Amino acid sequence: MLHQYDQHHQQAPNIDENGSDNVAKNDTAGTAKSRPGMFTRLGTFYRQVIAELRKVIWPTRKELITYTWVVIVFVTAVSLFVAALDYVFGKTVLAVFGGG
């Protein structure tokens, strides 16, 4: 799975607030005069989110079902382990300090 990520992973270009990838080093983008409006920034953000989601390698249905079962089994096992520890420590505390 890691090799698929390496094949498709590309270095993200340096993108300014307007979606341009030619950011000048001495740009005055931080000043209030050159800052684009809120709707322009929201539109740019939305376009960038969609572009990033297209790069995602989505799991197949079979992989998704397998990963789901792995998580369910692991969470159940850890829960049973914690419950067993709770039971043992509870009985130990009651035996040492009395009350049961």
N, C-alpha and C positions, 0 to 999 in steps of 0.2 A: 504494500500500500504506500510505503514511503517513496518508492521509486516513481510512482505515478505523480506524487506531489512535486518531486524534483523535476520531472519532465515538464510539467505545466506551470511551475512557479517561475515568474519573471519579476525582475526588480521593478517596483512601482516607479513611474516617472514622477519627477517633481512637478506637481500640478498646483497652479495658483487658484485663487478663489473664482476666477472666471472659466476654469476648466482648461486653460492654456498650459502647455508643458514647457514654455520658454520663460521661466522666471528669472528676472534680472536680479543680480545680487544687491544692487543699490536701488531697488524699487521702493517707492513710497507707499506701498499697499497698506501700511498701518495707519495712515492719516485718515481723518474723517472725510476729506474731500474725495478721495479715490475709492472709498469703500462702496461696493455695490449694494443695492437695496436688499431688503430681507427676502423678498420673493425670488430675486435672482440667486441669492445664496441658497435658499431652499431648493430651487430647481437644480442648481449645481450639485448639491448634496444628494438629491434623489438620483440624478444621472450617474453619479459616482457609485452609489450603493448598488444600482442595477448592474453597472459594469463589473463590480466586484463579485456580485452573485453569479454572474455568467462564468466567472473563473473557477467557481467551486466545483469540485468533483463529487457529485452526489452519489450516495450508495445505491446499489441495486436493491430491489425488493428483498431478494434472498439475504443479502448482507444486512439489511435493516432488521429483518426478523431474527437473524442469528445474533446480532449485537443486542437486540432487545432482550432475548432470552439470557444472554450472558449477564446483562445487568440485573435482571430479575433474580437469577440464581445467586449471584454474588451478594446482592443486597439481602436476600433471605439468609444466606450463610452468615454474614456479618451480624445480622439481627439476632440470629439464634446464638451466636457466640457471645454477644453483649448480654442477652437474656440469661445465659448460663452463668456468666460472671456476676451479674446482678443477684442471681439466686444464691450462688456460693457465698458472696460477700455478705448478703443479707443474713443468711443462716449463721455465718461466722460471727457477725456483730451481735446477733441475738444470743448465741452461745456464750460469747465472752462477757457481755454486759447484762445478760439475763433478759427475761421478758417473753419467753416463748417456749 
